[in-house]
Every structure is written in C-alpha cells, then in structure tokens.
C-alpha cells in the first residue's frame, strides 16, 4: 500500500475494503506501534463483521496512548456507519422531502381495524404453542452473538472500560520466591566488614553494644505523643453520595462484554437487570439468560 492510498483511507475510513484491510494487517506486523494503521484496520474488520474485531480492539487499546481518543473514534458516525446505513439515511431524507397532496382522514378506519384485532384476541386458535424444535433451532453462541463486533455507544464508557479489563485475576505464585529465600546461604544474609586488626566476633559485640545504646537512649528520653481531641465534623455518607446505580450503567453491550469474557455469573445478573429496566423486552433477555446457562453447563461438563 502506498502513501497516497493510506492517506485517503485516513480521511475516508468508511471506504476501506477487505483487500486493503489485509494490506494494513501486513503493515501492522512490520510497524506494531503505528496507531493510525491499527485504527483503520479496526474499521476494516468492523465493515466485514469479522470475529477477530473484538480481539483487535483490545490490541489497539494496548497500543494507543490515549484510550479516550480511541473510544471517541469507535463510537463516531464515521466508524459505526457502513455503506448500507448511509444508503438508508439518504433514502429517509428523500422520503421526507416528498410533498403530500390530497390528505384523507383514516382515523375512523384505523379505529375499526384495531377493534377487530382486539376481538380476534379472544379466539383461542390464535395462539400456537411453540415447539421444542423452534426453541433449540439456534445455538447459544448464535443467540448471544458471540464473536460478533461489539457496538459501543457514546454513553457506554463504563462498558468500554470493563471490556478492556481482564475477566479473571490469577493469584501470584510466591512459592518459588519462598523456595529461593530458603535456599539462600547464611553467608549472604548478613555481611559484616570487620575492622582492620579485629576479629569477626569482636565486630559482632561492637554492633550489639551500639544497638543497646540506641535502645537505652530512647528509654531515657521517654518520648510522648501529643494527643489532640478530634474536631466534631458533620457526618456524611460518602459511599451513598458516590454510589452509582447498576441499572443506570447496565446496557446490552455490557452484558455482551461479560459473555465475551466468559464471566457468566455477571452476564446473567446483567440480563436480569435489563429485564427490569426494559420490561417490553423481557422475553428476549430471558432467552439470553437461558443461552448463558447452557454455556455454563457445557463448560462444567
């Protein structure tokens, strides 16, 4: 890829193609700290809906000096839009520009149709029981959209921060350090440089005498700590003031982040909060919870 093409893609990242994405991948392999190349590569993966996008996002964040700039970029209109969404926007603008003539009031007709629908609801034949085959048609990975690019919005800085964190923290293994300390020779633990013409035993006795003198001088001084009564301050519940509701931070993207991190316990809790937050989509979130539980069962088995 030449400089002219790369400069064009910097100005128009929405036009990056699959071939150019592969070329930029080669460029990143040669120059791993090239932040602009990482950004355009992310856009190319986003356009393709690649399953490697989520992993590439973490790598790009690691090579970015200011992650807030990266967050602003991946949530910008230029990044989130593709050719199809742009065409839809243009069509919507054209439709709004149409002039309407010969308007007719159809409110009475609509009211009658709604009344007929309400009457049909009482018909028991209207409801058909869902078969098991329909429920199990899709795998948990398909239901939870595992591997698909995460779509962060402007108000989801918390979700973005959670995504960049590690899902699990491994304890530090200090057994090797303890073993190393235990095998250290005694000669290396305490090094005493004897004075010229004196033995090691004399040097040790002199050291003990100096320590004893320091302790005696401290006892003779009898130092005291001045105590001042605490001033009465107004009691405030700082925890309550700084407490942020989980519901306000919870989004579908954050729930997907927990699933991608295989933190299934938090993922189920996230979908339960979303059920309460959006009761009109409770059925959808219930399916997500069942899919997460299936992933847990498969992991344990």
Legacy VTK file of the C-alpha trace (Angstrom):
# vtk DataFile Version 3.0
C-alpha trace
ASCII
DATASET POLYDATA
POINTS 301 float
0.000 0.000 0.000
1.395 3.393 -0.995
1.265 6.648 0.956
-1.459 8.176 -1.217
-3.874 5.272 -0.637
-3.178 5.197 3.089
-3.752 8.967 3.380
-7.059 8.580 1.530
-8.174 5.851 3.949
-7.272 8.084 6.894
-9.635 10.737 5.525
-12.306 8.227 4.422
-12.081 5.147 6.689
-15.604 4.075 5.690
-14.249 3.132 2.230
-11.679 0.587 3.403
-12.081 -2.716 1.547
-11.294 -6.307 2.545
-8.149 -6.328 0.380
-6.912 -3.089 1.905
-7.611 -4.489 5.380
-5.261 -7.391 4.648
-2.590 -4.983 3.392
-2.898 -2.903 6.577
-2.556 -6.097 8.629
0.816 -6.668 6.921
1.773 -3.074 7.685
0.911 -3.559 11.380
3.062 -6.696 11.544
6.002 -4.611 10.349
5.183 -1.497 12.420
3.259 -2.741 15.511
3.078 0.717 17.177
1.532 2.503 14.179
-1.667 3.783 15.861
-3.324 5.111 12.691
-2.890 1.741 10.985
-4.493 -0.016 13.948
-7.477 2.346 13.763
-8.083 1.791 10.039
-7.604 -1.965 10.494
-10.352 -1.908 13.149
-12.696 -0.135 10.725
-11.993 -2.767 8.045
-12.817 -5.600 10.472
-15.965 -3.754 11.525
-17.153 -3.463 7.914
-16.611 -7.202 7.405
-18.265 -8.146 10.710
-15.131 -10.165 11.481
-14.971 -12.345 14.601
-11.420 -11.058 15.177
-12.659 -7.476 15.708
-13.119 -7.792 19.492
-9.602 -9.143 19.984
-8.165 -6.488 17.670
-9.941 -3.801 19.698
-8.057 -4.837 22.847
-4.747 -4.917 20.970
-5.420 -1.455 19.530
-6.245 -0.129 23.005
-2.929 -1.507 24.281
-1.046 0.372 21.525
-2.996 3.625 21.978
-1.573 6.375 24.175
-4.984 7.937 24.915
-7.855 5.437 25.080
-10.466 8.205 25.264
-9.495 9.181 21.700
-9.938 5.558 20.605
-13.355 5.405 22.294
-14.464 8.609 20.544
-13.323 7.120 17.234
-15.120 3.756 17.504
-18.344 5.494 18.601
-18.229 8.164 15.895
-20.662 8.183 12.971
-17.817 7.596 10.509
-16.832 4.388 12.299
-20.256 2.937 13.134
-21.775 3.604 9.711
-21.236 1.461 6.656
-22.396 1.752 3.048
-25.814 0.188 3.722
-26.647 2.506 6.635
-25.569 5.508 4.565
-27.909 4.483 1.745
-30.783 4.043 4.219
-30.140 7.516 5.628
-30.171 9.027 2.135
-33.437 7.261 1.288
-35.003 8.541 4.514
-34.002 12.095 3.635
-35.511 11.704 0.154
-38.754 10.301 1.586
-39.087 13.221 3.973
-38.680 15.604 1.062
-41.800 14.236 -0.711
-44.749 16.617 -0.835
-48.125 15.186 0.231
-51.320 16.170 -1.571
-54.929 15.129 -1.132
-54.730 14.073 2.530
-57.574 11.895 3.817
-58.576 11.248 7.431
-58.430 7.485 8.054
-58.667 7.616 11.852
-62.149 6.018 11.873
-60.979 3.175 9.640
-57.917 2.557 11.828
-60.074 2.562 14.967
-62.357 -0.057 13.423
-59.394 -2.260 12.446
-57.966 -2.044 15.966
-61.363 -3.048 17.400
-61.470 -6.092 15.089
-57.965 -7.094 16.225
-58.979 -6.815 19.867
-61.957 -9.090 19.191
-59.761 -11.675 17.472
-57.510 -11.907 20.531
-60.295 -13.782 22.327
-60.049 -16.576 19.746
-58.103 -19.489 21.351
-56.962 -20.707 17.913
-54.946 -17.526 17.541
-52.214 -18.828 19.869
-49.975 -21.686 18.782
-47.735 -23.445 21.270
-44.069 -23.123 20.436
-42.438 -26.441 19.650
-39.149 -27.520 21.182
-37.555 -27.677 17.759
-38.115 -23.940 17.324
-36.507 -23.162 20.670
-33.415 -25.248 20.030
-33.024 -24.133 16.426
-30.203 -21.706 17.318
-27.099 -22.438 19.362
-26.234 -20.354 22.466
-23.359 -18.784 20.523
-25.793 -17.571 17.842
-28.337 -16.299 20.372
-25.693 -14.352 22.313
-23.900 -13.150 19.136
-20.576 -14.405 20.459
-17.655 -13.315 18.283
-19.544 -10.501 16.547
-18.152 -6.948 16.849
-19.183 -5.088 19.997
-21.073 -1.885 19.211
-20.224 0.731 21.841
-22.281 3.912 22.100
-21.217 7.377 23.285
-22.728 6.821 26.760
-21.047 3.436 27.305
-17.630 4.456 28.604
-18.161 2.103 31.574
-18.815 -0.826 29.234
-15.699 0.030 27.223
-13.606 0.149 30.400
-14.989 -3.216 31.540
-14.144 -4.735 28.154
-10.505 -3.681 28.418
-10.175 -5.228 31.884
-9.255 -8.848 32.446
-12.181 -11.070 33.387
-10.127 -13.081 35.836
-7.197 -12.221 38.062
-4.743 -15.054 38.678
-3.106 -15.179 42.132
0.645 -14.555 42.249
2.617 -17.739 42.828
5.177 -16.891 45.517
6.225 -20.469 46.237
9.330 -20.052 44.056
10.312 -16.881 45.910
9.962 -18.628 49.284
11.984 -21.558 47.992
14.652 -19.190 46.690
14.872 -17.400 50.043
15.094 -20.676 51.964
17.996 -21.866 49.802
19.963 -18.627 50.243
23.225 -19.369 52.118
23.554 -17.858 55.574
26.764 -16.194 54.489
24.768 -13.980 52.080
22.069 -12.951 54.563
24.300 -10.751 56.751
27.553 -9.263 55.518
29.828 -7.685 58.133
33.017 -5.925 57.161
35.386 -6.324 60.105
37.752 -3.543 61.037
41.377 -3.969 60.335
43.055 -5.978 63.043
39.760 -7.093 64.712
38.053 -10.471 64.599
34.503 -11.157 63.420
33.385 -11.895 66.986
34.648 -8.505 68.197
32.760 -6.789 65.389
29.522 -8.529 66.381
29.915 -7.499 70.009
30.501 -3.880 68.965
27.351 -3.947 66.832
25.273 -5.321 69.744
26.666 -2.609 72.039
25.652 0.143 69.581
22.099 -1.248 69.288
21.797 -1.418 73.067
22.943 2.204 73.384
20.257 3.332 70.922
17.556 1.476 72.886
18.772 2.932 76.219
18.812 6.478 74.875
15.263 6.056 73.590
14.084 4.829 77.019
15.826 7.709 78.821
14.246 10.289 76.540
10.783 8.869 77.322
9.143 10.420 74.211
5.404 11.120 74.274
2.868 11.555 71.508
0.754 14.680 71.775
-2.926 13.837 71.625
-5.444 16.398 70.431
-9.176 15.644 70.642
-10.805 15.240 67.245
-12.858 18.137 65.987
-16.541 17.423 65.516
-17.339 17.171 61.837
-20.648 16.750 60.142
-21.194 13.089 59.393
-21.746 12.306 55.729
-22.437 9.052 53.973
-19.762 9.379 51.294
-20.461 5.887 49.992
-24.096 6.781 49.373
-23.187 10.052 47.654
-20.744 8.341 45.291
-22.877 5.286 44.707
-23.823 4.765 41.054
-26.842 2.641 40.348
-26.151 -0.584 38.471
-29.278 -0.022 36.424
-28.003 3.279 35.056
-24.737 1.667 33.918
-26.211 -1.566 32.593
-26.522 -1.877 28.824
-26.871 -4.727 26.362
-23.297 -4.097 25.240
-22.012 -4.522 28.808
-23.928 -7.792 29.126
-22.281 -8.973 25.882
-18.897 -7.900 27.259
-19.366 -10.217 30.249
-20.349 -13.065 27.910
-17.256 -12.490 25.730
-15.098 -12.529 28.875
-16.813 -15.811 29.907
-17.929 -14.146 33.132
-21.289 -15.925 33.026
-22.342 -15.019 36.573
-22.133 -11.291 35.840
-23.710 -11.808 32.411
-26.830 -13.410 33.912
-27.074 -10.645 36.510
-26.755 -8.061 33.726
-29.601 -9.577 31.704
-31.789 -9.759 34.834
-31.259 -6.034 35.412
-32.083 -5.366 31.750
-35.311 -7.375 32.151
-36.402 -4.974 34.902
-35.111 -1.943 33.031
-36.841 -2.834 29.754
-39.892 -4.980 30.596
-41.073 -4.832 26.985
-38.003 -6.915 26.008
-38.130 -9.304 28.970
-38.782 -12.292 26.686
-35.678 -11.538 24.636
-33.498 -11.178 27.731
-34.940 -14.381 29.202
-33.714 -16.224 26.081
-30.265 -14.661 26.594
-30.173 -15.903 30.205
-31.100 -19.433 29.122
-28.352 -19.346 26.496
-25.797 -18.245 29.114
-26.898 -21.086 31.392
-26.374 -23.557 28.528
-22.840 -22.223 28.062
-22.219 -22.713 31.794
-23.451 -26.306 31.630
-21.241 -27.045 28.610
-18.243 -25.543 30.424
-18.796 -27.667 33.541
-19.351 -30.890 31.587
LINES 1 302
301 0 1 2 3 4 5 6 7 8 9 10 11 12 13 14 15 16 17 18 19 20 21 22 23 24 25 26 27 28 29 30 31 32 33 34 35 36 37 38 39 40 41 42 43 44 45 46 47 48 49 50 51 52 53 54 55 56 57 58 59 60 61 62 63 64 65 66 67 68 69 70 71 72 73 74 75 76 77 78 79 80 81 82 83 84 85 86 87 88 89 90 91 92 93 94 95 96 97 98 99 100 101 102 103 104 105 106 107 108 109 110 111 112 113 114 115 116 117 118 119 120 121 122 123 124 125 126 127 128 129 130 131 132 133 134 135 136 137 138 139 140 141 142 143 144 145 146 147 148 149 150 151 152 153 154 155 156 157 158 159 160 161 162 163 164 165 166 167 168 169 170 171 172 173 174 175 176 177 178 179 180 181 182 183 184 185 186 187 188 189 190 191 192 193 194 195 196 197 198 199 200 201 202 203 204 205 206 207 208 209 210 211 212 213 214 215 216 217 218 219 220 221 222 223 224 225 226 227 228 229 230 231 232 233 234 235 236 237 238 239 240 241 242 243 244 245 246 247 248 249 250 251 252 253 254 255 256 257 258 259 260 261 262 263 264 265 266 267 268 269 270 271 272 273 274 275 276 277 278 279 280 281 282 283 284 285 286 287 288 289 290 291 292 293 294 295 296 297 298 299 300
